[in-house]
Amino acid sequence: MAPVDVLEASEVNLALPHDSLIVDVRQISRNVLSPLTGDIDAGFYPSDLLRELAGAGAMSAHLKAPHGYDDMSLSLKAMAEVSQVCGSTGFLMWCHGVCGIYLQQAASTHLREERLLDHVCGFGLGGTALSNPMKSYAKIETFLLHAKPVAGGYVVNGSLPWVSHLGPENYCGAIAQIEAASGNNLSREVMFLLDCADDAVDLQTCPSFSGMEGTGTYALHLNNYFVDEDRLIADPAQPFIRSIRAKFVLLQTGWAAGVIQGGLQSMRAVQSSLGHVNRYLDVQPAQLQDEFDQWWDDTLALSRMAPDGSDEGFVAVLKARARGSVLSLKSAQAGLLHQGARGYVMTSPVQRRIRESHFVAIVTPALKHIYSEIDRLEGLLKNH
């Protein structure tokens, strides 16, 4: 597979809608996103740009018709195009894309129809508040949101330390643990759509992070938030999560791919001027390109297999996701070493990509979380 470079035009067959979508995304990345990267790194949340990407179909290609192409590989390619230019924006595409999965498969007709249509078109912007639940299911944390059954639904209280792709009018998928009835030790969770505009929701600014500042990330506090039938995604939540977990994780690889390709671009940008000394470095562009190509081809092939909720399929996805994290870190660091002092300037894209690659490796599921899940699931499969 030939190297992909968002900075260089390539020949495409515009007769195919898939290619047309990628061309549109590439043009948005070059002409609209690229001039904003410094502001985004400093904390600007690019809501208008995200709406433009949504309008182009860039964040819904993985959804089933009529809302998408039912093509996960196309979503991954679109995300990679954007993430080469700005990893923060690529991450927001993942947030929005995975929220679309929640809405399309929700129990509520209102969510599957009216809200999903607005979401796909970019009229609404939505994220995912599932970091704490995913860690809780893996026994790393405990549930921070708690739901009490009431007439007509549930009342939810609690706080989440940070949730991305939020704003006063945004929304996200969330999970709360239902309080067990008196004398009953059995508990379950409910998944619902959390609307930030609701009076029961309080968004608070997070501490400054080392990167990914322009991602609309807030601490989220709920005070008697009412979940009725129209807001219900799944009850119980755990079977739903099992059914979508592979897509949740696999969709992140498009973001990782763009960060890796950005590092390759940084390495190649100085080959003519610094190649005579960079040739002594351990990681060379051709070698890293080969590693990326193999991983990316395997990942796209995996995405076309439409992985189900089986443990075998999920292990394959987790391994692909882990490799994406490792290559992101490797590529970003190599880009810095090849660029030298010019890549150490705070405003350099190389420096920004270093921080973006760290987030690829620590966002849920973090590398350590992935490795622990692979070990657990492979143990279960071996015993069965």
N, C-alpha and C positions, 0 to 999 in steps of 0.2 A: 504494500500500500504506500503510495507516495506521501511525503510529508504534507500536512495541511498547514497553511499559513494564512491567517485572516488578513494580513497586510498585502497579500499579492492576489490579484484576480486569477480565477481559474476558469477553464472551459466547462460549462455544464449544459445539460439538455433541458432547456426551459419548458419543453413540452410535458415533462413530468411534474405533477404538483409537488412531489416530495423535493425535487431539486429546486423548484421555484421557492418553496418555503425556506430552504437553506440559503438561497441567494438573498431573499428578503432579510433574513436574520443577519447575514454577513454585512449587508449594507447598513442596517441599523447599528450594528456593532462598530463599524468604521466611522460612520458619519454622525451618529447621535451619542453613542456611549463613550467612545474614545476621548472626546473633549471633557467628559464629566468625571473621569476616573480619579483625578486628584481631589475633587470635591466629595466624591463618594467615600474615598479613603478617609477623609476628614470628618465624615458624619452625615453627608447629604443622602437622603433616602429618595431614590429616583422613581417616584410613583408614576410620573407621566411616561417615562421610558418603559416601565413594566407594562403599562396599559398598551403601549404600542407593540411590544413583543407579544402580548396576549392577542391583540387584534390580528397579528400575522400568523397566529396559530402555533407559535413557538413553545407554548407551555401546556398544550393540550393534545399534541399528536399521539400520545400514548393512550388517550381515552378512547372508549368505544364510540362508533358512529351513533348518532349524527354529530357528536361533539368533538370527535377527533378521528384520526386515521387508524386507531387500534394498532399503533406501531411504536413500540418502546424505543427501537433503535433510532427512529427519526427524532424523538424527543431528546435522546442522548446526544445526537449530532448537533442539534440546535443549541443545546446547553453548552456543548464544547466550544462552539463558535463564539458564544458570548463570554465564556469563562477565560478564553485566551486573552481577551481584552481586560476583563474585570471579574475576578473570582467572586467578589461580593455579590455582584449582580447574577452570576451563574448560580450561586447558592440560593438567592431569592427565587429564581426560576424553579429550583427544586422544591422550595417551600410551597409555591403556588401550584406546582404540578402535582405534588402528593396530596394537597388539599382537594384538588379536583377528583382524585381517586376516592377520597372519603365521600364527597358529595354524590358522585355517580353511583356509588354502591350503598348509599344511606337508606335506612329504613323509612325515613320521612319522604313522602311524595313531594312535598314542598321543596325539600333540599335537592332531590333528584331532578326536578324540573325548573322552577323559577330561579332558585339560587345558583344551580349549576350553570344555567344559560348566562346569567350575569357574570359568573366567575370566568367562564371560558372566553367571553368577549372582553374581559378586563374592566367591566363596569364595577365589579367588586374585586378586592384583593384579599387573598386569604392564605394563612400559613398553617403551621402544625405545631401544637403544643405537646408533642408526644415524647420529648426527651425523658422526662421523669417517669412516665408509664413504661416506656421500653426498658429503662434501667430497673424499674420495679419488677417487671416480669422476669428479668434476669437475676433478681435477688441482689442487685447492687444498691438500690435505694428502696424507700417505702413511698407509697402514694401520698402526694401532697394535697390533692383535691379530694374532698369527701362529699358524698351526696346523701341526702335524707329523703326517703320517699314521702310524697305529699299528694294530696288530691290533684290529679291531672298531670303528674310528672314527678320531678325531683327538685330539691333546693340544694345548690352546691356552694360550699365555702372552702377557702384555702388560698394558698399563694404558690406561684411558680417563680423561681428566681430570674429566669430570662426566657423569653419567647420571641422569635424573629418574624419579620414580615408583618408587623403590626402597626397600627395607627388608630386614630380616633374613630375611623369608619371601617376599619378592617375587621377580620374575623379569623378564627382558626378552629381546627378540630382538637378537642380536648377529651380527657378521660378522668373520671372520678370514681373512687371506691365507694360503693354503697354500704351504708352502715348496716350491720347485721341486726336482725330482730333480736329482741331480748331472749337469751337462752339458746340462740342459734349461732354457732361459730362459723357457719358457712357465709362467705362473702363473694361478691362479684363486682364488676365494674360496668359503668355505663359510659358510652362515647356520645358526644354531642357537639353541636356547633356553638362556639362561643363568640358572641357579637360584642366587639369592644365598645360600641355606642350605647350599650345597655347601662343604665344607671348603677347597676350592681357591680360593674367592672371598673377597676381603677388601674390605670397604667402608670408606672413610675419609671423614671429614667435610670438606666443601669450605670454602674461605674464604667469609665472609659476602658475599652479593651485595646490590646496591642494591635489589632487589625479587625477587619470586618465591621467597621464602625457604621457604615451607611446601610445597615440591614434592618432598620426599624425594629431594634431589639429592646424590649422592655421587661421589667418585672411586672407580673400580672397578679392582681389581688381580686378575689371574688367574695362578695358579701351578700349572701342569700340570692344567688343567681338562679333564676327559675328556668328549668328545662322542661318544655312541654313537647307534645308530639311533633310539632313542626321543626324542632331543633334536634330531634333524635337521630343519631347516626347508627348506633348499634346498642342493643341491650339483650344479652350480655355483650361486653366489648371484646373479651379475649378470643372467641372464635373468629370475629371479624379481623382482629389484628393478625391472627395466624394466616388468614386468607390473603392479606395484602402485604405481609411483612417483606416478601421477596421483592415486590415492586417498590416498596418504601426504600429499601437499601439499594437496589440496583439502579434506581433513578439517580442516585448520588454520583454514579460513576461518570456521567456526562460532565458534571462540574469538575471532577478530578481530572478528566481527560484534557479539558481546556487549560487547567493550571499546568499540567505536564507539558503541553504543546507551547505554552507561553515561555516556560523555561528553556525549551529547545530553541525558540526564536531568539532569546537573549544570548544563547551560546553562539548561534550562527551569525548574529549581528556583528560580532567582533572577530570573526575568523580571519578576515583579510588584514586587520590591523594587529591582532594579538595572537594569531594562530601559531607563530613561530615559537612562542613561549607557552601558550596554552596546551600545546601538544604533549607537555610533560604531566598534565593533570590526569588523574585516574579515570574520570568520566569524560568521554568524548561524544560529540553530537551523533556521529554515526552509530555508535554502540547504543546510546540511549534511545535513538530513533528505532532501532531494531527491537529493543525491549518494549517500547511503547506500542509499536505496530503489532507485535504478537499479543500483548495484553488487550489492546483495543479491538483487534479482530476477534479474539476469543470472547470478549465482553459483548460485542455487538451480536455475535452468534448466539450467545446465551440469552440476550434480550429477545431475540426472534423466536426462542423456544417457549415463550410465555410461561415462565416458571410458576408452578402452583404452590400450594401450601405445604407440600411434603418437606420432610426434614432433609432428604437427599438434595432436592432442588435448592433449598435455602442454604445449605452448606456450600454449594457451588457459587451461589451469589455472594455469600460472605467472603469467600476466598478471592473472588474478583474484586470486591470492594476493598479488601485489605491490600491487595496488590496495587490498587489505584492510590491508596494513601502512601504506601512506600515509595512509589514512583513519583508522586507529587513532591515529597520531601527531597528525594534525590535530584529531581530535575531543577527545583527552585534553588537548592544549594549549589548545584553545578553551574547554573546560570550566574549566580553571584560570583563564584570563583573565576569563571571565564571573563566576566565583565571587570572584575577588580574594583578599584577605588570608585569608578563611575557608578557601579552598582551598589555602593555603600552610601550614596547620597539619599537622604530620607525621602525625597520626592521621586526617586527612581522607580520605574515599574518593577525592576528586579527586587528592590527592597520590599515593595508592596506584596509581590508574589511570594516572597519568603514567608511573610505573615499569613497570607492566604493558605499556603500549603500546610502550615501548622494547624489551621482550623479544619482542613480536610481530614487531618489525622486525629483530631480530638472531638469533633462534633459527633453526636449520637448517630450510629454506634461508633465509638472511638476504637482505635486499634486494639487496645487491651480488652474492650468489651467484645469485639469481633473474635479475637483469639480465644477468649473464654467460652463463647458460644459455639465456636467450631469444635473445641475440645469436648464440650458437653454433648453436643448433638452427635459427633462421631462416636462417642462412648455409647450413647443410646442405640445407634445403628449397629454397632459392633455386637451389642448384647442381644439384639433381635435378629 
